[in-house]
């Protein structure tokens, strides 16, 4: 296993310009970047298509950051807490707070949006919103389309390219603020934070989600009685152990449906369902649409 990369190996201030420079040096097949020439916005899509483990980089910076999981991120670290990064949501990172992703993840896939602190703060102040962008919120179709347009324009070459990128960047900032403000009026989603005593159980589920997992074995692994384990797990994750396993499998399914050519029956088998029918029924019940 590769060693975890800690914050003291990084510069004291990680700027957008530094990120761009490093990514241009370290070009990999699963990493795509786009940014405005003014360095107001930087977007990186990471899709690890190999079996390599991406190093964990625990760091902090003064710019705003938003992490969008394209596959579940079971160990999203912020301020010493470890939460479950679920597909379909955007995770704001507090300014100047340590954050990162645990190293033991192979098939990581996510989008990172970095916004210049002064520029984004000026937009927040201009809009006079009550809350800063600190609450987890849904990844909207509007934001998804804007990010796609940003990449499309970035990879073209014409006279008005930079003006268009600046315009889209501002639209993305507006949508983040709007979606985040709406989240403050909704209590349907709360981040699920791991309790340290349950970390070993969650790590096991994250690595063996496609296998047959029993509550008795998980409880034994956590050193608890079955009923105390279920109660503790739900208290600290917001889900029962079986709900957690199902949610994790379905998040993996979303990733394979969008980023692979696998057939539905192959996906069902890959993520641990006994049949395509069971997978389809569960997916429809939780997600609201069929896998197709």
N, C-alpha and C positions, 0 to 999 in steps of 0.2 A: 504494500500500500504506500502511496506517496505521502510524504510528510505534509502536514498542514502548513500553509503559508500564513504567517501572522502579520499583523499590522506594522510591526517595527521593521519589516523588510521593504515597506513602501515609503514613498516620500511623505513628509509631514502634511502636505496639502495636495490631494489628488484632484487636479483640475481636469476639465474637459479636454484641453489641449494635450495633457499627459496621457489620457485614455486613448485619444486618437493616435498619438505617436506610438504607443505600445501595441495597439491593435494592428497598425500598419506594418510593424516589425514582425508581429507574430500572426501571420496570415494562416488560418486553418480552414479546412473545408466546411466546418460547422459554424463559422463565425462570419457574420455580415454586419458592416457598420454603415451609418449614414449620419451626416451632421450638417449644420449650417456653417457657412464660411465665417460668420460672426462668432461662432462657438457658443451660441445661445442654447442650442439643443444638440444632443448626441443620442443616437438610438443604436443599440446593438442587439442583434438576434443571435442567440446561441442555440444551436441544435447539434448535440453530440451524436454523430452517426456511427461512431466507432465504439469499441469496448473500453477505451481509455477512461480513466477517472480524472475528472476536472479538478484541479487543485482548489482547495478552499482558500479564499482570501478574506480574512477578517480585517476590515478597514473602516475608516470614517472620512468624511469630507464635508465641505461647507455648501455644496450644491444640493438641490433637491433630486431625489432618485425615486423611481417607481418601478417595481419589479412585477412583471406579468408572466406567470407560469404558463407555458404551453404544454407541459407535462407536469405532474405533481412534484412539488419540491418539499419532501418530507421534513427537511431540517433547515428551515429558513431562520437564521440567527439574527436577533436584534436585541441589543442591550442585555446580553446574557440569557435571554429567553429563546426557546426554540419552538417555533410554531409550524403548522402544516400549511404550505403554500398550495392552495387549491386552484385548479384550472377554472378560468371564468371570472377571476377576480384580480384586482390591481392592489399591490401592497406598497403603500408609501413608506419611505425610510426617513425617519426624523433627521434633520440637519445636524451634522457633527456628532452622530451617534454611531457606535461600532455596529457593524452588520456583516453578513456574509452567508455562505451556504456550506453545510457540512460536506466534507470531502468524499464520503463513501457513496457517491451517486454516479452511476455510469451514464444513463440515458437522460441526462438533464437537457431541458429545452425551455428557454425563457426569453423574454424581451426585457432589456434594461433601457429606461428612458432617463436621461440626466438633463436637468434644466439649470441653467445658470442662476445662481441665487438672487443676484440683484435684479436681473431681468424678470424672473418669475415673480419675485416679491412685488415689483412695480405693477404687474398685471393683477395680482391679488388685491393690492391696495386700490387700484383703479376701479375694480369691480365691487369694492367695498363688501366683500363676503365676510360673514360672521366668523367662520371657522377656517383655519389653515388646512392644508391637504394632509391630514394625519390619520384619517379613518379609512379602513379597507373599503373598497367599493367595487362594483361590478364592472367587468371589462365590456364596454358597450360596443355594439356594431359600428357606431359612428366613429369611435376611437380606433377601432380595428381598421376601418376603411382609410382614415387619415394617415395612419402609420404606413399602410400599403402605398398610398399616394406619395408619401414622403420618400420612400425607397425608390419608387418609380421615377420621380423627378430627379433624385440624387444620381441615378444611374444613366441619365441622359445628358446631352451636351448642347445647350442652346443659350442664346444671349440673356434671357430672362430667368435662367435657372435659379440663381441665388435669391432673386426677389420672390420667386414662387416658394422656395424652401422657407424663407423667413415668414411668408404668409401662412403656410401650412403649419409651421412651428407654433405660431400664435394661436391658430385654430386648435391645435392639439392641447395647448396650455388651457385655453378656454374650456374645452371638453373635460379635461381632468378636473378643473375647478367645479364645473357644473355637476359632474357625476359624483364628485366627492361631497359637495354640498347636499346633494340629494340623499347620500348615504347617512347623513346625520339625522335625517327624518325617518330612517328605517332601522328597525332593531332586529331584522330577520337574519342578519349575518354577523357573527362575532368571531374574531380570530381564535383558533384553538391552540392554546399554549401547552407545551409538554411540561409535566412535572418531572424533576430530575430523577425521581425514583422509578418512573415509568419509561425512561429513555431507552433502556435496554430492550423492553418489550416493543416499543415503537420501531426501533432500529431493526428488530427481527422481522416485524410485519413488513416494513418497507423493502426488505431484501428477499422475503419469501412469500409475497402476497399471492403468487400464482399457485402455491402449494396448499394442501389441506392443512388448515390451522384450527386448533381446538382451543376453547376457552380454558379448559383444564391445564393444558400445556403452558399457555401464556401466563396463567395465574402462578403456576409453579416456577416459571422463569422469573417472575417478578417477586417471588418470595411471599405471596399472599394467599389467603383463602380465596376460593372462587368468587364468593359473593362480595367480599371486601374489594377484590381486584376489579370487578365490574363496576362497583360504586365509585372507586377511586379513579378508574380510567375515564368514566363519564364526567366526573367532576373536573378533571384537569384537561380533557380534550373536547368536551361538549358532545361526545358521541359514545355509544356503547362500543365495545371492541368489535363486534360484528358489523355495526354501522360504519366504523372506521375502515375496516377491511373492504367493505363494499364501495365506499366512497373513493378509496384509493384505487381500487380496480377500475372503477368507472372513469376516474381521471386519466388513468393510463389508456383506457379505451378511446377517450377523446383525442389523445395524442396520436394513436395509431390510425384513427379514422381520418385525421387531417393530414398527417405527414407520412403515411405509408400507403402502399398499394395492397395491403393485406385484405383478404375477404373477411366478411363479418364472422363466419364460422372459425376462421383462423385466429382472429382477434379474441373471440370468446374463449378458445382453448388456451391461447397465450396468457391471458390474464386470470385464468383459474376457474372459469365457469364450466359446469358439467355438460352443458349443451348450448347450442345457439338459441334455442327457445328461452331457456332460463336467462341467458344474457340479454336478449331482446326485451323480455318482460321487465327485467330489473332496470335496464337502461331507460326504458320508457317511463317506468314508475318514478324514477328519481330525477331524470333530466327533462321529461315532458314531451320528448319527441322520440321516434324510433332511431336506431343507429343508421338506417338507410337515409 
